[in-house]
Amino acid sequence: MLAKKASYVVAVVGATGAVGQEMIFTLEQRNFPVSQLRCFASERSAGRMLEFKGGKVKVEPLTMDSFRGIDIALFSAGGDRSTQWAPVAAKSGCVVIDNSNAWRMDPEVPLVVPEVNPQDIKGHKGIIANPNCSTIQMVVVLKPIHDKARIKRVVVSTYQSVSGTGMKAMEELGNQTAEILNMKEPTISVYPRQIAFNLLPHIDVFLDNGYTREEMKMVNETRKIMGDDTIRLTVTTVRTPVFRCHSECLNIETERKLTPNEARALRGHGRPGQTRLPHAHRRGGQGRDLRRARARGREHRERAEHVDRRGQPPQGRGPQRGPDRREARGVRGVGRLPRRVMA
Ligand SMILES: NC(=O)c1ccc[n+]([C@@H]2O[C@H](COP(=O)([O-])OP(=O)(O)OC[C@H]3O[C@@H](n4cnc5c(N)ncnc54)[C@H](OP(=O)(O)O)[C@@H]3O)[C@@H](O)[C@H]2O)c1
């Protein structure tokens, strides 16, 4: 159990990633009482300096001693890292809040959305999981409706941005957009198909039941968070060529009658998490992401070239041909746009 303090030593594991960067930004923006921030990532990023509250924090690789003296560790470095390192961190006495899918369905680990089931945090054993991004925003809407009218069935379709796949996916969208607008063949690396000017109607692998793993995460996690295994859900997840901001369309069937206006009122202003506009609504947000993605892409290519000169295989994403060139040809019209659209 975390002792109450005036301020905490906080670690971000995966600090250089898309989610890690947002965690650091949010700690700063909310003025969370941080006495010291520790940033961890892979060996590749060791020594990089990250900004926090006007200062710089050095990125460290993980070791068995990394978590000594840390109160709270926010993990966002992928499931394998969480499986390996979250128990090490918990054993060192810090509370892990894990953003990956490694511990979500473990019966010993609470799966928590603060606006929905904060009470489940009690009794944690050092690791608290948070759910998939699409589940989070859905259960915030479902919970008050379930409390009022009991939900029988939900049909949900998602429109998910590339930020959910990570920094490399954001770079890929930026680079492909630039390539296509410059009438070049798009370089395909993170996704199995071109993502710029396209929609990919499945996320993660297909399972035996015909749903994808992403879709089944939303089914299973929702039932665990809502504490009700009888809620029936059918989910379709789609990846969209948008840097940030997931959207969802829900069709909800309730046991007791609930008018649309009553449902809207339940979802209305004043509830935590329901009134703030998402990132994509910030003016210029997508342009900023495109610039950042292209800059990061350049940085990766330069690093890859540097390794090349030492005679080792390149680490970055070299030029690759897409598996389906018809998709590239399908956007030829975009290539006819005047070059100044890139200004
Ligand atoms: N719950 C949610 O809402 C939600 C949403 C999106 C993503 N996620 C999850 O969050 C995690 C990270 O996603 P992301 O989008 O931030 O990915 P990302 O942009 O690819 O970042 C991955 C981070 O993990 C670090 N990392 C990789 N290998 C490592 C290692 N061996 N040791 C230590 N650090 C290592 C990377 O460091 P380098 O820069 O050094 O490679 C980077 O900081 C994933 O598990 C993802 O599924 C959850």
The ligand as a MOL file (V3000), in Angstrom:
LIG
                    3D

  0  0  0     0  0            999 V3000
M  V30 BEGIN CTAB
M  V30 COUNTS 48 52 0 0 0
M  V30 BEGIN ATOM
M  V30 1 N -4.0770 1.4860 -22.1760 0
M  V30 2 C -4.0550 2.2700 -23.2150 0
M  V30 3 O -4.9100 3.1250 -23.3680 0
M  V30 4 C -2.9360 2.1730 -24.1820 0
M  V30 5 C -2.9070 2.9860 -25.3230 0
M  V30 6 C -1.8290 2.8950 -26.1770 0
M  V30 7 C -0.8170 1.9940 -25.9020 0
M  V30 8 N -0.8980 1.2200 -24.7860 0 CHG=1
M  V30 9 C 0.1730 0.2880 -24.4330 0
M  V30 10 O 1.2720 1.0500 -23.9620 0
M  V30 11 C 2.4930 0.4260 -24.3280 0
M  V30 12 C 3.3870 1.4120 -25.0580 0
M  V30 13 O 2.7290 1.9420 -26.1540 0
M  V30 14 P 3.3140 3.1610 -26.9840 0
M  V30 15 O 2.2460 3.5190 -27.9180 0
M  V30 16 O 3.8710 4.2250 -26.1080 0 CHG=-1
M  V30 17 O 4.5380 2.4350 -27.7520 0
M  V30 18 P 5.8600 3.0800 -28.3630 0
M  V30 19 O 5.6430 4.4720 -28.8250 0
M  V30 20 O 6.3640 2.0850 -29.3380 0
M  V30 21 O 6.8750 3.1330 -27.1000 0
M  V30 22 C 7.3870 1.9790 -26.4970 0
M  V30 23 C 8.2460 2.3720 -25.3110 0
M  V30 24 O 8.7340 1.1840 -24.7010 0
M  V30 25 C 10.1560 1.2820 -24.5980 0
M  V30 26 N 10.8240 -0.0270 -24.6580 0
M  V30 27 C 10.8660 -0.8810 -25.7040 0
M  V30 28 N 11.6180 -1.9540 -25.3950 0
M  V30 29 C 12.0810 -1.7610 -24.1250 0
M  V30 30 C 12.9070 -2.5010 -23.2430 0
M  V30 31 N 13.4470 -3.6670 -23.6050 0
M  V30 32 N 13.1620 -1.9950 -22.0140 0
M  V30 33 C 12.6290 -0.8010 -21.6350 0
M  V30 34 N 11.8340 -0.0390 -22.4310 0
M  V30 35 C 11.5570 -0.5330 -23.6640 0
M  V30 36 C 10.5400 2.1420 -25.7830 0
M  V30 37 O 11.8430 2.6460 -25.5900 0
M  V30 38 P 12.7840 3.0380 -26.8730 0
M  V30 39 O 12.3030 4.3840 -27.3460 0
M  V30 40 O 14.1410 3.0780 -26.2750 0
M  V30 41 O 12.6010 1.9710 -27.9030 0
M  V30 42 C 9.4710 3.2090 -25.6950 0
M  V30 43 O 9.7560 4.1270 -24.6900 0
M  V30 44 C 2.0750 -0.8010 -25.1330 0
M  V30 45 O 2.0280 -1.8810 -24.2390 0
M  V30 46 C 0.7030 -0.4720 -25.6080 0
M  V30 47 O -0.0850 -1.6140 -25.8420 0
M  V30 48 C -1.9230 1.3020 -23.9410 0
M  V30 END ATOM
M  V30 BEGIN BOND
M  V30 1 1 1 2
M  V30 2 2 2 3
M  V30 3 1 2 4
M  V30 4 1 4 5
M  V30 5 2 4 48
M  V30 6 2 5 6
M  V30 7 1 6 7
M  V30 8 2 7 8
M  V30 9 1 8 9
M  V30 10 1 8 48
M  V30 11 1 9 10
M  V30 12 1 9 46
M  V30 13 1 10 11
M  V30 14 1 11 12
M  V30 15 1 11 44
M  V30 16 1 12 13
M  V30 17 1 13 14
M  V30 18 2 14 15
M  V30 19 1 14 16
M  V30 20 1 14 17
M  V30 21 1 17 18
M  V30 22 2 18 19
M  V30 23 1 18 20
M  V30 24 1 18 21
M  V30 25 1 21 22
M  V30 26 1 22 23
M  V30 27 1 23 24
M  V30 28 1 23 42
M  V30 29 1 24 25
M  V30 30 1 25 26
M  V30 31 1 25 36
M  V30 32 1 26 27
M  V30 33 1 26 35
M  V30 34 2 27 28
M  V30 35 1 28 29
M  V30 36 1 29 30
M  V30 37 2 29 35
M  V30 38 1 30 31
M  V30 39 2 30 32
M  V30 40 1 32 33
M  V30 41 2 33 34
M  V30 42 1 34 35
M  V30 43 1 36 37
M  V30 44 1 36 42
M  V30 45 1 37 38
M  V30 46 2 38 39
M  V30 47 1 38 40
M  V30 48 1 38 41
M  V30 49 1 42 43
M  V30 50 1 44 45
M  V30 51 1 44 46
M  V30 52 1 46 47
M  V30 END BOND
M  V30 END CTAB
M  END
